[in-house]
Structures are given as structure tokens and as C-alpha cells.
């Protein structure tokens, strides 16, 4: 991981600037970040700020914030696995500096837990010594495996983790009007909605998106999550009372790409990056009807004997979206009660299987999205804890036309005026249905599928459009007064969706 990669991922330098820096480095030598500084592609104050936010690697056991016994246990487990027996290999596995690993090996040697085997290549004067467990060390390694089978990057302390969460608050990143407008430029949205959305994004506080289905609530929530550009640092795992809790999750955290032609450690201005942390984009966690209260607690694996962090902890520093709120397996009031403390006090209390509870700061943008009436889901006391409440509504005729034409153009399917008018009349005049943003995408997909079946090039016709409309809503039984209901609500079109 290079400082240059962080600058690029944070959009502090452009790809063109990066090309210039690489050309400068090719001519002058040195590191890429040195060339960025020399060309003044980034202001000195910004450069310093990025450097200051990067976690610095601990140089000795005391600086790790971890117990000596915990680190020795990790060392013994790595050796017990049999894959690594050299200092550099162990350093890479534990994500610790070589000097710190040498300190651990010296300590283990003094306690007769490890012994040197000789060099890997006797003919090479620079070859590393190979290390192996003694019989005593093997017994201690087995005991350590019985406590926890975790083997991997060394954890960071709870204190350091908590400080990092607060240092990289989502509210600390400013998202200006231009960025909001650019992020939502492909959606058909009212100026008032955008105006109210901007402050909510910058607040870092809870938000409620509500309104009828099919009008882009999930799309808006996802775009909010992706609008942030700061790089944050996520630990592989943390240690609490000697227990390991895994935080970094490749399925959630998007680690920034590291240049393939660069060293593994940042050394600019004598700063060495702490590889126990992973530089990532702010995470986005989306959960829907499958959410249960248990998913908000630590998950202990009785076999491996370490923990997996709950979803909202993995979302720290980013956006946590509770989609389809009110349709979870758990009752809405129970779920809301679980969130009262995190939303109000910005802390949460988690419990280990030993019974020990501990506190962590909660800093993330929590977004509740629902098709149901908020007053039916939340009492006034909880609604007060959600400072931003935005309603997404269906488009008017002009907005509907804009969405319809945009979706059609993306499929190279010209939309004749008479076809649009036919659809508009069918929905609003002949049936009195409410216009919704998902309807154009639904109709276009149906027309394309029909043309495929007929073996002809995609094209609109009254017959094909009517077939799509027949599939759009179910019909009530004869004699029933029930209103026709949407037959399906397909995934929202990524371009020109409205709120």
C-alpha cells in the first residue's frame, strides 16, 4: 500500500496527475509519493493531513497496545502451522514490522519456546535464520490454539480502534452542493428533495426514507453511501480482553488497490504504515427483511473460538441501510429499541461469551427505508431520534416521460409520442393508477422479451405495450372492490430513476 494509492483513491490526485508523477519518478527516481510532492500535485497541507491520518506501525511490543502473552501466542500459532519459519514470512503474516517480530522471537527464545534451525540457504550470507518450536513451545502453541484458533494479522487494541473510529467520523467529511448534484444527476428528483437531502448527508445522523414502493428509496440510499470519497482505515481484527474480533470483511470493505510496482510499506518521511489496518472506501452495508436482533450482536464461533463483528460494527465510518424496514422477522419496536442507544448516545455495548461487556463508539450514517407509514412503525419518541425524514414520491407526467425516454434510449428503443401517451392514459385515465418510477423499466423489459419471443428486433407496438401493462398489475376477482395491485416490482433502473 502506498500513500500515492490513498491520494488517488481519495480523488486528491487525478489519473492524469498520477501519470505525470510516474513520468517524473522514471526520470528522477525515488518513490511515487516523492514525485507527487515535488510536482506539487497536492497542497502541502493536504499532504500532511493524509500522512497524519495514516496509522503508524508500532516499533516494539509496548506500542502495539497488546499484551506480551497475546503476541507470543500468535507467534507460536504461526510457527505451529508449519508454513512460515522465517522472520520476513512471520512479519508478513502478522502484519508487524520485522524488528518487532525479531523482538518477539528473541523473547520466545529466552523462554525456550523457539530455537534457530540455521539459514534457509547456507551458501547465501544474507539468508534468514529459520525458526522452529521447541517441545515446550509446541505445547504452548497447542494451548494457545485451544483458547483461539485465530491465526493471521495481529489485532489492534480496543482503545486504538475506538480512537480511530472517532478520528475518521463520517460527519468529518464535507459533501458540498456540487458533489451532491453530480451524484444524483442521473435521477429525476425535485430541487426541494435535493436541498433537504444535502444537510442530512453532511450531518452523519440517522435518516428515514419513506414513500410508496418503486420510487427509488433503495437507489437513493445506495447513492448516499457511495457519495463519500474519504479513505478510512479498518483493522483486520481487534482484541478485547484477550478475545479476537474480526472486523475487516472483503465482502463489505472495498480495500483500495495497491500499485503492483511498489513496496509493501509506506516509508515517506520516516512514516511506516501499520499493516494491521486496511485502507478502504467508506463501507456500505445493506440489510433487509433478513435482519434479526442476533445479527447486531457479536457472533462467536465455538469451534474456532473467535468472533465475527456484527453488521453495524463493520459499517463504522460508512453507511448502514436498513431496507424494507417493518418487514423484518423481528418486530419493528424491538429493532428500534435496539437502536435507541446507538442513535442517541453514539455508543453501543457488546458482550463477549464470557459475560464481559464493552463499549464502542458508533459513527455511521444509519438510513431506514420503508414503504410503510412511519407512524405505524415508530412512536413519536423514536421519530425524534431520526432528525432527517424524506419522502420519495412518484413522478409527475413530465418526470415519468423523462424516465421512460431515458430507459428506452439505453436499450436503443426509440419511444414514439403515441406510445408514451397510450401508456400514460392507460395508467392514469383508464385505470387511475399512480405513476411510479419503476414502471418504465418494467414495460421496456417486457417489450424486449416479447420481441425476442417473436423473433423480431425490439420495437414498441400498442399490442406489446398492452401486454406489458397487463403484467404490471394483477386484476381483482369479479365482484371485488379491491384495487388492482402491482404484479411485480423489478430492480430499479440505474439510470434516470426518480425520488
KEGU-427986 format. One record per residue (C-alpha): residue in one letter; x, y, z. Coordinates in steps of 0.1 Angstrom, whole numbers, plus 5000, padded with zeros to 4 digits. Layout:
! KEGU-427986
A:X:Y:Z
...
END
This chain:
! KEGU-427986
X:5000:5000:5000
X:5014:5034:4990
X:5005:5069:5001
X:5000:5075:4963
X:4973:5050:4962
X:4954:5067:4991
X:4957:5101:4973
X:4943:5086:4941
X:4915:5067:4958
X:4906:5099:4977
X:4904:5118:4944
X:4930:5142:4957
X:4950:5135:4926
X:4936:5126:4892
X:4947:5097:4870
X:4964:5123:4847
X:4983:5138:4877
X:4993:5102:4886
X:5007:5097:4851
X:5027:5129:4854
X:5041:5117:4887
X:5051:5083:4873
X:5069:5100:4844
X:5087:5122:4869
X:5097:5092:4890
X:5110:5074:4859
X:5133:5104:4852
X:5143:5113:4888
X:5140:5080:4907
X:5127:5077:4942
X:5092:5069:4954
X:5060:5079:4936
X:5047:5100:4965
X:5080:5119:4964
X:5073:5128:4928
X:5037:5139:4937
X:5052:5162:4964
X:5079:5175:4941
X:5054:5184:4914
X:5031:5200:4940
X:5001:5180:4927
X:4987:5181:4962
X:4988:5211:4985
X:5013:5206:5013
X:4986:5210:5040
X:4965:5182:5024
X:4996:5161:5021
X:5004:5165:5057
X:4968:5157:5067
X:4968:5125:5048
X:5001:5115:5063
X:4988:5123:5098
X:4957:5101:5093
X:4976:5071:5083
X:4982:5046:5112
X:5019:5044:5121
X:5033:5009:5126
X:5043:5000:5162
X:5081:4995:5166
X:5080:4975:5197
X:5057:4953:5218
X:5047:4982:5241
X:5035:5003:5211
X:5011:4977:5199
X:4988:4982:5229
X:4986:4944:5232
X:4997:4920:5259
X:5031:4903:5256
X:5014:4869:5261
X:4988:4876:5233
X:5016:4884:5208
X:5037:4855:5218
X:5006:4832:5214
X:5001:4845:5178
X:5038:4839:5170
X:5037:4803:5183
X:5005:4796:5164
X:5020:4808:5132
X:5050:4785:5137
X:5028:4757:5147
X:5010:4759:5113
X:5043:4750:5097
X:5040:4773:5067
X:5063:4801:5079
X:5096:4797:5097
X:5115:4829:5088
X:5113:4864:5102
X:5101:4880:5070
X:5074:4854:5065
X:5061:4858:5100
X:5063:4896:5097
X:5040:4894:5066
X:5016:4870:5083
X:5013:4891:5114
X:5015:4925:5095
X:5041:4936:5120
X:5075:4953:5113
X:5104:4929:5111
X:5121:4945:5140
X:5091:4939:5162
X:5089:4902:5151
X:5126:4899:5159
X:5118:4912:5194
X:5091:4886:5198
X:5114:4858:5186
X:5141:4869:5210
X:5116:4868:5239
X:5104:4834:5228
X:5140:4821:5226
X:5148:4833:5261
X:5117:4814:5273
X:5129:4783:5254
X:5098:4783:5232
X:5116:4785:5199
X:5150:4777:5186
X:5171:4785:5155
X:5175:4758:5128
X:5201:4776:5107
X:5198:4796:5075
X:5175:4786:5047
X:5204:4788:5022
X:5238:4782:5039
X:5256:4794:5007
X:5239:4828:5010
X:5254:4851:5036
X:5222:4872:5037
X:5199:4842:5041
X:5175:4844:5070
X:5176:4821:5100
X:5148:4795:5102
X:5129:4792:5134
X:5111:4762:5149
X:5091:4755:5180
X:5108:4736:5209
X:5088:4709:5226
X:5078:4734:5253
X:5068:4759:5225
X:5047:4732:5208
X:5028:4726:5240
X:5022:4763:5245
X:5011:4767:5208
X:4985:4739:5213
X:4973:4756:5245
X:4970:4789:5225
X:4951:4771:5198
X:4927:4758:5224
X:4920:4793:5235
X:4915:4806:5199
X:4923:4791:5166
X:4927:4826:5150
X:4960:4829:5130
X:4966:4860:5110
X:4973:4897:5112
X:4979:4909:5147
X:4949:4927:5163
X:4947:4963:5173
X:4936:4972:5208
X:4901:4983:5216
X:4914:5017:5227
X:4932:5023:5194
X:4902:5010:5174
X:4878:5034:5193
X:4901:5063:5187
X:4904:5056:5150
X:4866:5054:5146
X:4862:5088:5162
X:4891:5102:5141
X:4876:5092:5108
X:4839:5103:5115
X:4817:5103:5085
X:4805:5137:5096
X:4841:5149:5093
X:4839:5147:5055
X:4822:5177:5038
X:4799:5168:5009
X:4792:5201:4991
X:4763:5210:4968
X:4783:5203:4936
X:4791:5168:4947
X:4755:5160:4957
X:4742:5174:4924
X:4767:5154:4905
X:4760:5122:4924
X:4722:5124:4917
X:4724:5139:4883
X:4711:5107:4867
X:4680:5107:4888
X:4648:5127:4882
X:4644:5144:4915
X:4628:5176:4927
X:4651:5205:4938
X:4634:5205:4972
X:4643:5169:4978
X:4680:5175:4969
X:4680:5206:4991
X:4668:5186:5021
X:4690:5156:5013
X:4723:5175:5013
X:4723:5186:5050
X:4712:5150:5060
X:4742:5136:5042
X:4766:5160:5059
X:4751:5155:5094
X:4761:5119:5097
X:4729:5114:5117
X:4700:5089:5111
X:4678:5093:5081
X:4643:5080:5072
X:4634:5075:5036
X:4597:5066:5032
X:4571:5066:5005
X:4552:5042:4981
X:4572:5013:4966
X:4590:5015:4933
X:4602:5052:4936
X:4639:5048:4943
X:4643:5047:4981
X:4670:5020:4979
X:4686:5037:4950
X:4688:5070:4969
X:4702:5052:5000
X:4729:5035:4980
X:4739:5067:4962
X:4742:5084:4996
X:4766:5057:5007
X:4787:5060:4976
X:4789:5098:4976
X:4817:5099:5002
X:4853:5099:4990
X:4875:5098:5021
X:4897:5068:5027
X:4893:5052:5062
X:4913:5025:5079
X:4897:4993:5090
X:4916:4968:5112
X:4918:4932:5103
X:4907:4924:5139
X:4907:4938:5174
X:4915:4924:5208
X:4891:4927:5237
X:4900:4910:5270
X:4923:4887:5250
X:4894:4877:5227
X:4898:4882:5189
X:4870:4900:5170
X:4873:4901:5132
X:4864:4934:5116
X:4877:4936:5081
X:4853:4918:5057
X:4863:4916:5020
X:4826:4912:5011
X:4818:4946:5027
X:4850:4966:5028
X:4864:4978:4995
X:4902:4979:5000
X:4919:5004:4978
X:4941:4990:4950
X:4978:4990:4957
X:5003:4997:4929
X:5019:4965:4918
X:5053:4980:4913
X:5056:4995:4947
X:5069:4983:4981
X:5045:4970:5007
X:5052:4996:5033
X:5050:5034:5032
X:5083:5049:5043
X:5079:5085:5032
X:5093:5110:5057
X:5101:5081:5081
X:5065:5071:5084
X:5058:5034:5082
X:5023:5023:5076
X:5007:4999:5102
X:4997:4970:5080
X:4973:4957:5107
X:4949:4983:5092
X:4934:4981:5057
X:4928:5014:5038
X:4892:5012:5024
X:4865:5033:5010
X:4837:5041:5034
X:4817:5009:5036
X:4780:5005:5027
X:4761:4977:5045
X:4726:4969:5033
X:4703:4946:5052
X:4666:4940:5045
X:4639:4916:5057
X:4665:4891:5068
X:4677:4913:5097
X:4674:4899:5132
X:4684:4912:5166
X:4711:4884:5167
X:4728:4899:5137
X:4735:4930:5157
X:4754:4910:5183
X:4789:4895:5183
X:4790:4861:5166
X:4811:4836:5184
X:4824:4806:5166
X:4826:4778:5192
X:4849:4758:5170
X:4875:4784:5160
X:4869:4804:5192
X:4870:4839:5179
X:4843:4864:5170
X:4829:4880:5139
X:4818:4916:5143
X:4781:4924:5137
X:4770:4942:5106
X:4767:4977:5122
X:4802:4974:5135
X:4815:4965:5101
X:4797:4996:5088
X:4815:5020:5111
X:4827:5050:5092
X:4802:5044:5064
X:4765:5039:5058
X:4742:5013:5073
X:4710:5008:5054
X:4680:4990:5069
X:4659:4984:5038
X:4623:4974:5038
X:4621:4984:5074
X:4590:4969:5090
X:4592:4937:5071
X:4620:4921:5092
X:4615:4889:5111
X:4619:4909:5143
X:4591:4932:5154
X:4598:4969:5144
X:4596:4981:5180
X:4621:4955:5192
X:4645:4966:5164
X:4640:5002:5172
X:4646:4997:5209
X:4679:4980:5200
X:4689:5012:5181
X:4679:5038:5207
X:4712:5039:5225
X:4735:5039:5194
X:4714:5066:5177
X:4712:5089:5207
X:4744:5083:5226
X:4765:5073:5196
X:4779:5043:5215
X:4770:5006:5216
X:4776:4979:5242
X:4786:4944:5230
X:4790:4913:5251
X:4816:4885:5249
X:4806:4849:5256
X:4825:4852:5289
X:4799:4877:5300
X:4822:4907:5298
X:4806:4938:5282
X:4825:4966:5264
X:4817:4999:5248
X:4825:5010:5213
X:4817:5043:5195
X:4791:5042:5168
X:4797:5066:5140
X:4779:5058:5108
X:4751:5071:5087
X:4720:5049:5095
X:4693:5050:5069
X:4659:5035:5075
X:4640:5028:5042
X:4603:5018:5043
X:4572:5015:5021
X:4550:5016:5052
X:4536:5045:5071
X:4563:5058:5096
X:4536:5064:5123
X:4526:5028:5121
X:4562:5017:5127
X:4577:5042:5151
X:4564:5061:5181
X:4570:5098:5184
X:4599:5093:5208
X:4618:5073:5183
X:4609:5096:5154
X:4625:5124:5173
X:4658:5105:5172
X:4657:5105:5134
X:4664:5141:5125
X:4660:5137:5087
X:4628:5124:5072
X:4625:5124:5035
X:4595:5112:5015
X:4601:5098:4980
X:4570:5101:4958
X:4561:5091:4923
X:4569:5114:4893
X:4545:5137:4876
X:4538:5132:4839
X:4568:5152:4828
X:4591:5133:4851
X:4576:5100:4840
X:4582:5109:4804
X:4618:5117:4811
X:4624:5084:4828
X:4606:5065:4801
X:4626:5081:4773
X:4659:5076:4792
X:4653:5039:4798
X:4642:5034:4762
X:4673:5052:4748
X:4696:5030:4769
X:4681:5000:4751
X:4683:5017:4717
X:4645:5016:4716
X:4630:5049:4704
X:4599:5059:4722
X:4572:5073:4699
X:4550:5100:4713
X:4518:5080:4707
X:4532:5050:4726
X:4540:5072:4756
X:4506:5088:4755
X:4490:5054:4753
X:4508:5042:4784
X:4501:5074:4803
X:4464:5072:4795
X:4462:5035:4804
X:4477:5042:4838
X:4462:5075:4848
X:4430:5078:4829
X:4416:5044:4821
X:4428:5028:4854
X:4436:5057:4878
X:4469:5041:4888
X:4496:5061:4905
X:4527:5068:4884
X:4558:5051:4898
X:4595:5053:4887
X:4599:5016:4882
X:4571:5013:4856
X:4590:5024:4825
X:4618:4999:4832
X:4592:4972:4837
X:4574:4980:4804
X:4607:4982:4784
X:4618:4948:4797
X:4585:4933:4788
X:4586:4947:4753
X:4621:4934:4747
X:4612:4900:4760
X:4581:4898:4737
X:4602:4909:4707
X:4627:4882:4715
X:4600:4856:4716
X:4585:4868:4683
X:4620:4867:4667
X:4619:4904:4657
X:4641:4935:4665
X:4630:4953:4696
X:4603:4979:4688
X:4572:4993:4705
X:4537:4985:4694
X:4503:4990:4711
X:4498:4953:4714
X:4532:4947:4731
X:4528:4976:4754
X:4493:4965:4764
X:4507:4930:4772
X:4533:4947:4795
X:4506:4967:4812
X:4485:4935:4817
X:4515:4921:4836
X:4522:4952:4855
X:4491:4949:4878
X:4470:4919:4889
X:4433:4921:4884
X:4408:4918:4912
X:4383:4889:4912
X:4349:4896:4897
X:4327:4915:4921
X:4356:4925:4943
X:4361:4961:4952
X:4398:4957:4959
X:4421:4979:4939
X:4444:4962:4914
X:4479:4957:4929
X:4514:4958:4913
X:4522:4924:4899
X:4559:4929:4903
X:4584:4955:4914
X:4616:4949:4895
X:4650:4962:4904
X:4653:5000:4898
X:4669:5011:4866
X:4704:5025:4874
X:4699:5055:4851
X:4672:5082:4855
X:4654:5069:4885
X:4634:5094:4904
X:4627:5101:4940
END
